[in-house]
């Protein structure tokens, strides 16, 4: 073999190797494409989604209730934070595996598509997937929440604000605008007096009004509106009275215009919805009951 023929043979070898590699990749891709299940058609998806409600009502509702808020046989899966926070993949895994210790069977026989559709239907029961109707301007509402309306003096929103009243992000997006409006304008409606404010008279004649944070047979821990905690010995309390009211102001109907109230409601609805969506992607530990 002369030098020219030798160089030619050396040039052919990489070319053949490259072609062989390309052929191998094409073959692998073709095999993968053949094995990959085809996406369901639009009609098939619509049928599966329509079946999800019927499946839930005929199989799941017996334990969890038609509204998914629980019954004597099964827990609330519509508003419990530890359920709402789970990702769709986590919920699908629970459906597929079941929870034998809790009496929940596996639904893996339904197939991936129906399990996914069931998760999607559950999300609608949790309040997601609906168009968020905002009656006002959320940005103006933010200014009011942290300003004129003084909401943040007591309430926090995702950690920002006061801590005398509950963090409003804990609502997980289950309120609508009308329900929220009622809670603002009539905060004592359906209030359990034992969960409202408590007024105590102390031996020196001083008085305290606040929310009970801890209580046992001998002591009571009271938090006043300024955030201060007071640990009181019950034997030293001259009188203890349930006020029968929450700590919410009762003059928002006159302190805020209708437009301002709509703005505050819009800010709360949007903020709670956004916080709920962010929390749903947080991975939480196993062992939830």
C-alpha positions as CSV (number, residue, x, y, z in Angstrom):
1,X,0.0,0.0,0.0
2,X,1.4,3.4,-1.0
3,X,1.3,6.5,1.2
4,X,-1.8,8.0,-0.6
5,X,-3.8,4.8,-0.1
6,X,-2.8,4.6,3.5
7,X,-4.0,8.2,4.2
8,X,-7.3,7.5,2.4
9,X,-8.0,4.5,4.5
10,X,-7.3,6.5,7.7
11,X,-9.8,9.2,6.5
12,X,-12.5,6.6,5.8
13,X,-12.4,5.1,9.3
14,X,-13.7,8.2,11.2
15,X,-16.4,8.7,8.5
16,X,-17.6,5.2,8.9
17,X,-17.6,5.5,12.7
18,X,-19.6,8.7,12.5
19,X,-22.2,7.2,10.1
20,X,-22.5,4.2,12.4
21,X,-23.0,6.4,15.4
22,X,-25.7,8.4,13.6
23,X,-27.4,5.2,12.5
24,X,-27.4,3.9,16.0
25,X,-28.9,7.2,17.4
26,X,-31.6,7.1,14.7
27,X,-32.4,3.5,15.6
28,X,-32.6,4.2,19.3
29,X,-34.8,7.3,18.7
30,X,-37.1,5.3,16.4
31,X,-37.5,2.6,19.0
32,X,-38.2,5.2,21.7
33,X,-40.8,6.9,19.5
34,X,-42.5,3.6,18.8
35,X,-42.6,2.6,22.5
36,X,-43.7,6.1,23.7
37,X,-47.5,6.1,24.1
38,X,-49.3,8.5,21.9
39,X,-50.9,11.5,23.6
40,X,-54.6,11.2,24.0
41,X,-56.7,13.1,21.5
42,X,-58.6,16.2,22.5
43,X,-61.8,14.2,22.5
44,X,-60.2,11.5,24.7
45,X,-58.9,14.1,27.2
46,X,-62.4,15.7,27.4
47,X,-64.0,12.3,28.0
48,X,-61.5,11.5,30.8
49,X,-62.0,14.9,32.5
50,X,-65.8,14.4,32.3
51,X,-65.4,11.0,33.9
52,X,-63.3,12.4,36.8
53,X,-66.2,14.1,38.5
54,X,-68.3,11.0,38.1
55,X,-65.5,8.8,39.5
56,X,-65.0,11.1,42.4
57,X,-68.6,11.2,43.3
58,X,-69.1,7.4,43.0
59,X,-65.8,6.3,44.6
60,X,-64.2,9.1,46.7
61,X,-67.1,11.0,48.0
62,X,-68.3,8.2,50.2
63,X,-65.4,8.9,52.5
64,X,-64.3,12.5,51.7
65,X,-67.7,14.0,50.9
66,X,-69.0,15.5,47.7
67,X,-67.2,18.8,48.5
68,X,-64.1,17.0,49.6
69,X,-64.3,18.6,53.0
70,X,-64.4,15.3,54.8
71,X,-66.9,13.0,56.7
72,X,-66.9,10.6,59.5
73,X,-65.1,8.1,57.2
74,X,-62.4,10.3,55.7
75,X,-60.5,13.5,56.2
76,X,-61.0,16.9,54.6
77,X,-58.9,17.0,51.4
78,X,-60.2,20.3,50.1
79,X,-58.9,22.8,52.7
80,X,-56.4,20.9,54.9
81,X,-53.1,22.8,54.4
82,X,-51.0,19.6,54.3
83,X,-53.1,18.3,51.4
84,X,-53.4,21.6,49.5
85,X,-49.6,22.1,49.7
86,X,-48.9,18.8,48.0
87,X,-47.9,18.9,44.3
88,X,-50.0,17.2,41.7
89,X,-47.3,14.5,41.4
90,X,-47.5,13.8,45.2
91,X,-51.3,13.5,45.1
92,X,-51.2,11.2,42.1
93,X,-48.7,9.0,43.9
94,X,-51.0,8.8,46.9
95,X,-53.9,7.8,44.6
96,X,-51.8,5.2,42.9
97,X,-50.3,3.7,46.0
98,X,-53.2,4.2,48.4
99,X,-52.9,4.4,52.2
100,X,-53.7,0.9,53.4
101,X,-53.1,1.9,57.1
102,X,-55.8,4.5,56.8
103,X,-58.2,2.4,54.8
104,X,-57.6,4.0,51.5
105,X,-57.2,1.5,48.6
106,X,-54.9,1.9,45.6
107,X,-56.4,3.4,42.4
108,X,-53.5,2.4,40.2
109,X,-55.9,0.3,38.1
110,X,-57.5,3.5,36.8
111,X,-54.4,4.3,34.8
112,X,-52.3,7.4,34.6
113,X,-54.7,9.6,32.7
114,X,-57.7,9.0,35.0
115,X,-55.6,9.5,38.1
116,X,-54.3,12.8,36.7
117,X,-57.9,13.8,35.9
118,X,-58.9,13.0,39.5
119,X,-56.2,15.2,40.8
120,X,-57.3,18.0,38.5
121,X,-60.9,17.6,39.7
122,X,-59.7,17.7,43.3
123,X,-57.9,21.0,42.6
124,X,-61.2,22.5,41.5
125,X,-62.8,21.4,44.8
126,X,-59.9,23.1,46.5
127,X,-60.7,26.4,44.7
128,X,-58.1,26.3,42.0
129,X,-58.6,26.4,38.3
130,X,-61.3,29.1,38.6
131,X,-60.9,32.6,37.1
132,X,-60.0,34.9,39.9
133,X,-62.6,37.6,39.9
134,X,-61.2,40.8,41.4
135,X,-63.7,43.6,42.3
136,X,-61.0,46.3,42.5
137,X,-57.3,47.2,42.1
138,X,-55.0,44.9,44.1
139,X,-52.1,47.4,44.1
140,X,-54.2,50.1,45.6
141,X,-55.5,47.4,48.0
142,X,-51.9,46.7,49.1
143,X,-51.3,50.3,50.0
144,X,-54.6,50.3,52.0
145,X,-53.8,47.0,53.8
146,X,-50.4,48.3,55.0
147,X,-51.7,51.9,55.5
148,X,-55.1,53.5,55.9
149,X,-57.1,50.3,56.6
150,X,-54.5,49.3,59.3
151,X,-55.0,45.6,58.5
152,X,-51.3,44.8,58.9
153,X,-51.3,46.1,62.5
154,X,-52.9,42.8,63.5
155,X,-52.8,40.5,60.5
156,X,-49.8,39.2,58.6
157,X,-49.8,38.2,55.0
158,X,-47.2,35.5,54.2
159,X,-45.1,36.7,57.2
160,X,-45.4,40.4,56.6
161,X,-47.4,42.4,59.2
162,X,-48.6,41.9,62.7
163,X,-49.1,38.7,64.6
164,X,-52.0,39.4,66.9
165,X,-54.5,38.0,64.4
166,X,-54.1,35.0,62.0
167,X,-51.8,35.1,58.9
168,X,-54.3,35.6,56.1
169,X,-52.2,33.4,53.7
170,X,-53.4,30.4,55.7
171,X,-56.8,30.7,54.0
172,X,-55.2,28.9,51.0
173,X,-57.4,30.6,48.4
174,X,-60.7,29.1,49.6
175,X,-62.5,32.4,50.1
176,X,-64.4,34.2,47.4
177,X,-64.9,38.0,47.3
178,X,-68.4,38.0,48.8
179,X,-67.4,35.8,51.7
180,X,-64.4,37.9,52.4
181,X,-66.5,41.1,52.3
182,X,-68.8,39.6,54.9
183,X,-66.0,38.7,57.2
184,X,-64.6,42.2,57.0
185,X,-67.9,44.1,57.5
186,X,-69.5,41.6,60.0
187,X,-66.5,39.9,61.7
188,X,-68.5,38.5,64.6
189,X,-71.0,36.6,62.5
190,X,-71.0,32.9,63.5
191,X,-68.1,33.6,66.0
192,X,-67.7,31.1,68.8
193,X,-67.5,33.4,71.8
194,X,-64.8,31.1,73.3
195,X,-62.6,31.9,70.4
196,X,-63.0,35.7,70.7
197,X,-61.6,38.2,73.0
198,X,-61.4,37.7,76.8
199,X,-61.6,40.5,79.4
200,X,-59.9,40.0,82.8
201,X,-59.9,42.1,86.0
202,X,-56.7,41.8,88.0
203,X,-56.4,42.2,91.9
204,X,-54.9,45.8,91.5
205,X,-58.0,46.9,89.6
206,X,-56.2,46.9,86.2
207,X,-57.9,45.3,83.3
208,X,-56.7,43.4,80.2
209,X,-58.5,42.5,77.0
210,X,-56.9,40.1,74.5
211,X,-56.8,36.7,72.9
212,X,-56.2,33.5,74.8
213,X,-53.1,31.8,73.5
214,X,-52.7,29.1,76.1
215,X,-54.8,28.0,79.1
216,X,-54.8,25.2,81.7
217,X,-56.4,24.7,85.1
218,X,-54.1,27.1,86.8
219,X,-53.0,29.8,84.4
220,X,-54.0,31.7,81.3
221,X,-51.7,33.3,78.7
222,X,-53.3,36.4,77.2
223,X,-52.0,38.3,74.2
224,X,-53.1,42.0,74.0
225,X,-53.5,43.9,70.8
226,X,-50.0,45.5,71.1
227,X,-48.5,42.0,70.9
228,X,-47.6,41.6,74.5
229,X,-48.1,38.3,76.2
230,X,-49.4,38.2,79.8
231,X,-49.1,35.0,81.9
232,X,-51.7,35.2,84.6
233,X,-52.4,33.0,87.6
234,X,-56.1,32.1,87.6
235,X,-56.2,32.3,91.4
236,X,-55.3,36.0,91.2
237,X,-57.9,36.9,88.5
238,X,-60.9,38.7,90.0
239,X,-63.1,38.1,87.0
240,X,-62.7,36.6,83.5
241,X,-65.3,37.4,80.8
242,X,-65.7,36.3,77.2
243,X,-66.4,39.4,75.3
244,X,-68.2,37.6,72.5
245,X,-66.4,39.5,69.8
246,X,-63.3,39.2,67.7
247,X,-60.5,41.8,67.6
248,X,-61.6,43.1,64.2
249,X,-62.7,46.7,63.8
250,X,-66.4,47.1,63.2
251,X,-66.4,50.3,61.3
252,X,-64.9,49.3,57.9
253,X,-68.2,50.0,56.3
254,X,-67.8,53.7,57.1
255,X,-64.0,54.0,57.4
256,X,-63.5,52.7,53.9
257,X,-65.4,53.6,50.7
258,X,-66.9,50.8,48.6
259,X,-64.1,51.2,46.1
260,X,-61.4,51.0,48.8
261,X,-63.0,47.9,50.3
262,X,-63.0,46.3,46.8
263,X,-59.4,47.2,46.5
264,X,-58.4,45.5,49.8
265,X,-60.5,42.4,48.9
266,X,-58.7,42.2,45.5
267,X,-55.3,42.5,47.2
268,X,-56.2,39.7,49.6
269,X,-57.7,37.4,47.0
270,X,-54.7,37.8,44.7
271,X,-52.1,37.5,47.4
272,X,-53.7,34.4,49.0
273,X,-54.0,32.8,45.6
274,X,-50.4,33.5,44.7
275,X,-49.2,32.2,48.1
276,X,-51.2,29.1,47.7
277,X,-49.8,28.3,44.3
278,X,-46.2,28.8,45.6
279,X,-46.8,26.6,48.6
280,X,-48.2,23.8,46.4
281,X,-44.8,23.3,44.9
282,X,-43.1,23.0,48.3
283,X,-42.1,19.4,49.1
284,X,-43.3,18.4,52.5
285,X,-42.2,15.4,54.5
286,X,-43.9,12.0,54.4
287,X,-46.0,10.8,57.3
288,X,-49.1,13.1,56.8
289,X,-52.1,11.3,58.1
